[in-house]
Amino acid sequence: MTQTLGQRLKELREGKGWTATELSYQSRVTQHTIGRIENDRVTSPQMSIMISLSEALGVTLESWIPYIKKQNQ
């Protein structure tokens, strides 16, 4: 089974040893939004959120593409 966006986000966050609170602080994305993404309640977040998460986690924006679900799927 393919990894979801939420699973990938959690994997990267935990790889840094961060809690969701720490990621929220580092990225300036609300903890609520991070939780919704990690729990697969949001599968195609706004670009600004993905940019902030990318910068905080030290990954490229393009690295998320395989995990983002298209709107009509």
Secondary structure, DSSP 8 states (H G I E B T S, - for coil): ----HHHHHHHHHHHTT--HHHHHHHHT--HHHHHHHHTTS-SS--HHHHHHHHHHHT--GGGGGGG---TT-
